[in-house]
């Protein structure tokens, strides 16, 4: 899989298709996720003292935010736990 920017002819064809669609019929969708396990534990100790900790291998649930944008308006904002997969997206 390559990005459209990688092949100018594919990007040009994509731009032609997009420009033929009425602006009010275009919907932009974006999703962003927040993972709760990304913070690293930090510890303080006296100089020269060794500090150790065990990192949990447990999977932490993600919180995701998804919304659409059409005609200069945000539509269908949704916040949910778990991954954004095809089943959720098409629901």
C-alpha positions as CSV (number, residue, x, y, z in Angstrom):
1,X,0.0,0.0,0.0
2,X,1.3,3.4,-0.9
3,X,0.2,6.9,-0.2
4,X,-1.5,8.8,-3.0
5,X,1.2,11.4,-2.9
6,X,3.7,8.7,-3.9
7,X,2.3,8.5,-7.4
8,X,1.4,11.8,-9.1
9,X,-0.9,10.2,-11.7
10,X,-3.0,8.5,-9.1
11,X,-3.2,11.7,-7.1
12,X,-4.3,13.7,-10.2
13,X,-7.0,11.1,-11.0
14,X,-8.2,11.3,-7.3
15,X,-8.3,15.1,-7.5
16,X,-10.4,14.9,-10.7
17,X,-12.9,12.6,-9.0
18,X,-13.2,14.8,-5.9
19,X,-13.6,18.0,-7.9
20,X,-16.5,16.5,-9.8
21,X,-18.5,16.0,-6.6
22,X,-20.7,18.8,-5.3
23,X,-19.2,20.4,-2.2
24,X,-22.3,19.8,-0.2
25,X,-22.1,16.1,-0.9
26,X,-18.5,15.7,0.4
27,X,-18.2,14.5,4.0
28,X,-14.8,14.5,5.7
29,X,-14.4,12.0,8.6
30,X,-11.6,11.8,11.1
31,X,-10.9,9.6,14.1
32,X,-8.5,10.1,17.0
33,X,-7.7,7.7,19.8
34,X,-6.4,8.3,23.3
35,X,-4.4,5.6,25.0
36,X,-4.2,5.5,28.8
37,X,-1.1,3.4,28.9
38,X,1.3,5.8,27.2
39,X,2.4,7.6,30.4
40,X,5.7,6.3,31.7
41,X,6.1,5.9,35.4
42,X,8.7,8.2,36.9
43,X,10.4,7.7,40.2
44,X,12.6,9.7,42.5
45,X,15.3,8.4,44.7
46,X,18.4,9.5,46.6
47,X,21.5,9.9,44.4
48,X,23.1,6.6,43.7
49,X,20.1,4.5,44.8
50,X,18.6,2.1,42.2
51,X,14.9,2.4,41.5
52,X,13.0,-0.3,39.7
53,X,9.5,-1.0,38.9
54,X,7.5,-3.6,36.9
55,X,5.5,-2.4,33.9
56,X,2.2,-4.1,33.6
57,X,1.7,-6.0,30.3
58,X,-2.1,-5.5,30.7
59,X,-3.9,-4.0,27.7
60,X,-5.5,-0.7,28.5
61,X,-8.7,0.3,26.7
62,X,-8.5,3.2,24.3
63,X,-11.0,6.0,24.1
64,X,-11.7,7.1,20.5
65,X,-13.4,10.2,19.1
66,X,-14.8,10.3,15.6
67,X,-16.8,12.9,13.8
68,X,-17.8,14.1,10.3
69,X,-17.5,17.6,8.7
70,X,-19.8,18.7,5.9
71,X,-20.9,22.2,4.8
72,X,-18.7,23.9,7.4
73,X,-20.5,21.9,10.2
74,X,-19.4,19.1,12.5
75,X,-21.8,16.1,12.3
76,X,-22.3,12.9,14.2
77,X,-19.6,13.3,16.9
78,X,-19.1,10.1,18.8
79,X,-16.9,9.0,21.7
80,X,-16.5,5.3,22.4
81,X,-14.1,2.9,24.1
82,X,-12.3,0.3,22.0
83,X,-10.9,0.3,18.5
84,X,-12.6,1.8,15.4
85,X,-13.1,-1.1,13.1
86,X,-15.3,-1.7,10.0
87,X,-18.2,-3.0,12.0
88,X,-18.4,0.1,14.2
89,X,-17.7,2.5,11.3
90,X,-20.5,1.0,9.1
91,X,-23.1,0.9,12.0
